[in-house]
C-alpha cells in the first residue's frame, strides 16, 4: 500500500484529486473481497491504461509471496476499481504469457522499480489485467 488508509480515504473523498497522481506515476483504488474474511479491502496501486483495460502489478516490492490483494482476486476475480471519480466493477485476470512482455514494459516504464523487484525474487511477478464489466 502506498500511503495506506489515509491514501485510500483522501482518494475517495476527492475523487482522486488527492492520491491519483503519486510519486510521478498514477494510482487507482482496487477493492477486493477477502478470501477468508469475506470483508472488502481497498488498496491504492500503480496502474496504467492499456487499450480498453487497466494494468496493475502484483509485485509486493519483490517479496517471495504475492500481495494479499492478489490472493483475493485469485479466489474471486470480481473487483471494484476507482480511477479518479470513476467507480466501476471489473474482472481481474493474470496476463497471459503472450500478453505479458508488452504489458510489463508498459508498467516498468511508469515505475522502473518493477524490474528491480523482479530481480529480487524467484517468483514470477504477475501483471494483472482489469477489464470493466
C-alpha positions in Angstrom: 0.0 0.0 0.0 1.3 3.4 -0.9 0.0 5.6 1.9 -2.3 3.0 3.4 -5.7 4.0 4.8 -5.0 7.8 4.5 -4.3 7.4 0.8 -7.5 5.5 0.2 -9.6 8.0 2.2 -8.2 11.1 0.6 -8.6 9.5 -2.9 -12.2 8.6 -2.2 -13.1 12.0 -0.6 -11.6 14.0 -3.5 -12.4 11.7 -6.5 -8.7 11.1 -6.9 -7.7 14.8 -7.0 -5.6 13.8 -4.0 -3.9 10.4 -4.5 -4.3 9.7 -8.2 -1.0 11.3 -9.1 1.7 9.8 -6.8 5.5 9.9 -7.0 5.5 10.7 -10.7 3.0 8.0 -11.6 -0.7 7.3 -11.3 -2.7 5.2 -8.8 -6.2 3.6 -8.8 -8.1 2.1 -5.9 -8.6 -1.7 -6.1 -11.3 -3.2 -3.8 -11.3 -7.0 -3.4 -13.2 -9.4 -1.2 -11.1 -11.2 1.4 -10.8 -14.9 0.5 -11.0 -15.9 4.2 -12.8 -13.0 5.9 -15.3 -12.0 3.2 -14.6 -8.4 4.1 -13.9 -5.7 1.5 -10.3 -4.4 1.2 -9.3 -1.3 -0.7 -5.7 -0.8 -1.8 -4.1 2.0 -3.8 -2.0 0.6 -6.6 0.1 2.0 -9.5 -1.7 1.5 -12.8 -1.6 2.2 -16.5 -4.4 2.3 -19.1 -3.7 -0.3 -21.8 -6.2 0.0 -24.6 -9.6 -0.7 -23.0 -8.2 -2.3 -19.9 -6.2 -1.2 -16.8 -2.9 -2.9 -15.7 -1.6 -3.4 -12.2 1.4 -5.4 -10.9 1.3 -7.9 -8.1 4.9 -7.1 -7.0 4.8 -6.6 -3.2 8.1 -4.9 -3.7 9.8 -8.1 -4.9 8.7 -10.2 -1.9 8.7 -14.0 -2.4 5.0 -14.2 -1.7 2.3 -12.3 -3.6 0.3 -9.5 -2.1 -2.9 -10.4 -0.3 -5.0 -8.5 -2.8 -3.7 -10.8 -5.5 -4.6 -13.9 -3.5 -8.1 -12.4 -3.0 -8.6 -11.9 -6.8 -7.4 -15.5 -7.4 -10.3 -16.6 -5.2 -12.8 -14.0 -6.5 -11.8 -12.1 -9.7 -14.8 -9.7 -9.4 -13.4 -6.4 -8.1 -14.2 -2.8 -7.8 -12.0 -0.1 -9.3 -11.8 3.7 -8.8 -9.9 5.8 -11.3 -10.3 9.5 -10.4 -14.1 9.7 -9.7 -15.0 6.8 -12.0 -16.0 3.8 -9.8 -16.9 0.5 -11.6 -16.9 -3.3 -11.4 -14.1 -5.1 -13.2 -12.9 -8.6 -13.7 -9.3 -9.3 -12.8 -7.1 -11.8 -14.6 -3.4 -12.5 -14.9 -1.9 -11.5 -18.2 -1.2 -14.5 -20.5 2.5 -15.4 -21.3 1.9 -13.8 -24.8 0.5 -10.6 -23.4 2.8 -10.1 -20.5 6.1 -8.8 -22.2 4.4 -5.7 -23.7 2.3 -5.2 -20.6 5.3 -5.5 -18.3 7.2 -3.0 -20.4 4.3 -0.5 -20.1 4.3 -0.9 -16.3 8.1 -0.7 -16.0 8.1 2.5 -18.0 5.8 4.1 -15.4 7.5 2.5 -12.4 11.1 1.3 -13.2 11.5 -0.3 -9.8 9.3 -3.2 -11.1 12.4 -4.5 -12.9 14.3 -4.4 -9.6 11.5 -6.1 -7.8 11.6 -9.0 -10.3 15.3 -9.4 -9.8 14.8 -9.7 -6.0 12.6 -12.8 -6.2 12.4 -16.1 -7.9 8.6 -15.6 -8.0 7.3 -14.6 -11.4 5.6 -11.3 -10.7 2.2 -11.2 -12.5 0.7 -8.3 -14.4 -3.0 -8.2 -13.6 -5.5 -7.1 -16.3 -8.6 -5.3 -15.1 -11.5 -5.5 -17.6 -14.5 -3.3 -17.0 -17.7 -5.4 -16.6 
